């Protein structure tokens, strides 16, 4: 998989997320409202996090971003109170 589309995993119940290096794009709202997600490890070769990518992931406590990331667009982590 090279692209994770807009709203691809919207409102899912998983607790752990690992995005591999093969991913080159993550759409807006891709993981929004995943309120049980605790950990997100992003190894993807992305440069931009789109708007509201992780919006309202209220249980997220661990976040690892790739070194290639240069731009975080509006509200990418809005309402993620613990990261």
Number of C-alpha atoms within 10 A of each C-alpha: 10 13 14 17 14 17 17 16 16 18 18 14 12 13 14 13 14 12 16 14 14 13 16 17 18 24 18 22 25 23 27 25 23 23 21 17 23 19 18 18 15 19 18 22 19 21 16 16 24 20 20 23 26 27 22 24 25 21 18 22 14 13 13 11 13 14 12 12 14 11 11 15 14 12 17 20 21 16 16 18 12 12 13
